[in-house]
Amino acid sequence: MALAAVEPVIRAAVEVTFLRMAARPAEPAPALPAGARLERVAHCTVPFYRYLYNTVGGEYLWWLRRATPDAELAAILADPHVAIHVLYLEGAPAGFFELERRPSLGTTNIAYFGLLPHAVGRGMGRAFLRAAVDAAWATGCGAVTVNTCTADHPRALPNYLAAGFLRLRAVREVWPVPVRLGLTVPERLLA
């Protein structure tokens, strides 16, 4: 019996922080900047999703969906419990978030959230995050969850905490990032 070839990987060690928001924010939502609009993508295609995911996550070691085969990703995007929302600024994509409703748990998870590189540092992150939180609460859930890790933007965790999420736990994980993806694992994360 022949052994299956093992895919070469780079091991990345990260600390993943799991967060939860148990009640809707009481304060009014900040407005998105002039020229910005948020749109739910009714039927997100695999190529458009990959553009958003790869561009937002390129600097932050987002690898899992890059390694997901197209057919599997298409099934995820077609799942009625998954919703993709895109932030546009002056007509061009500036960020996206993915919501995953989990009816059996009574939660909605912000599975992915981020701004494209050209939109980072332009003062829209707080309003965009609040839009994601409000969209999650609009699903009728009893709580909103999200997680972030030490590979994400350094302001991710402070922003989630400032938005009203509470830390549940932190877990050290070692990710097997496939070499074929061509991602650079920052030296500080090498396992």
N, C-alpha and C positions, 0 to 999 in steps of 0.2 A: 504494500500500500504506500503510495507516494504521500509525502507530507506537503500540506499547503504552504506556499511561500508566505513568510511573515512580512508585512509591510513595514518599511523603515519609518521610524517615528523619532521625534525630538520630545523629550519628556519635560513638561512645564509644571512647576509647582506653584499653585495659587491658593489663596485663602478666599473661600466663597462665603459671603455674608447673606443670609436669608432674612428678609424683612416682611413685615405685615402691617397693613393699615386696617383697623377694625371699625372705623367710623368715617363717614364722609367729612372732608374738610369744611369747617364752619365759615371761614373767611371767603370773601368773593374771589373769584379766579382772576389772576392778572391777565391783561389782554395780550394777545400775540402782537408783534410789531406791525406797523403799517406795511402793507404789501405782502403779508403772510396769510395763508389760509390752510386749513386742515381738511383733508379729504379721505374718506374711507374708500378703499379700493374694492369695488364689488367683486371683481374676478382677477386677482393678482396673478400674473403669469410668472413662471419660473425665471425667465431671463430678467424681468424687472425686479423681482424679489432678490435675485442674486446681485444685481447692480446695487440695490439699497444696502443689503447685508454686507457685501464685500467692501463697499465704500465707507459705510459707517464704521464697520468693525475692523478695517484694515490695519489701523494702528494699535488695536487693542486685543489682538490675538483671538478674534472671533473665528473659530475654525470649524465648529461642529456642523453647521449647515453647509459650509463649503465642501465638506466630505460626504454630505448626504446626496445620494443619487437623484437625478431629476425626477424619476417616477415617484420616489418616496416624498420628495419635496412637493411635487404637484398634489399628492394626496393630502399632505398637511395643509396646503393652501386651500384645498377644496373642502376641508373639514368645516362644517357650520359653526363649530365652537371656536374657530380661529378667525381673527379679523386683523387686517393690515390697514393702518392709517398713515398717510404721507403728509408731511408738512411741506408746503410749497412757499417759496419766497420769491416774489417777483416772477412767478411762472415756472421756476426751476425747483426740483426736489431739494429740500434742505434738511430733511430728517425723516425718520419713520419710527413707528412703534407697532408691535405685534401683541395683540391680546389673545389669551387662551382662557376661555370660560371652562370652569371645572364644576359643573352642576352637582356632581356627587359630593364635592367638598364644600359647596356653597361659596366658592371663591372665583375670582378672575385674576389671572396671573399676567403681569406685564412681562412677557417672555423675552422681548428685545425692545430696546429703546435707545435712541441716539441721534445725534446730529451729524450731517455730512461735514467733512473737514472745513469747507468754506463757510459754514454757519457757526462753527465753534468760536466762542469768545465774542459773539455779537449781541449778547444780552437777551437771548430768547429762550434759553434752557429752562428757566423757572416756569415761564408761561407754557412752554411746550410740555414739560413734565406734568403740570397741572391739567392740561388738556388730556393727557394720557390717563391720569387718575380719574378725571371726570368721565371719560369714555368707559373706563373699567367699571365705575360705580353704576353707570347707565345700563349695564347688563343685568342689573337686578341681583347682584351678588351680596353676600353678607360680609365680605372682606376682600381686600386687594392685596396681592402678594407680588414681590419682585425679588430678584437677587442680583448681586454685583460681586465683583471679585477684584483682586489686586492686579489683574491684567487690564482692567477697565480704566477709563479716564480717572485721574486722581480726585476729581470733584464729584464723581458719581455717588459714592457713599454719603458724603456730606449733603449733597443735594436731596437724596432720598430721605435722609433724616430730617432735613429742614422742611420737606414737603409733608411730614407727618407720619412717615413710616417708622415702625419700631423694630429694632434688631431682635430677631428670634434666636439665632445661633450663627456661629462661624465654623466652617469645616475646611480642613486642608485637603486639597485634591491634587492628584498628579494626572495631568492630561497627556495622552499619547497623541501629539499633533503630527499627522502624517507629513513626511518630508515632501511628498509630491505636491502639496498645496503651495509650496514656495514661501511660506510665512517665516518671518524672522521672529524668533523667540527672544525677548529681551534677556540679557545676561542675568539680571536680577531674578528671573523666573526659572532659569535652567535648573532642573532637578538632578 
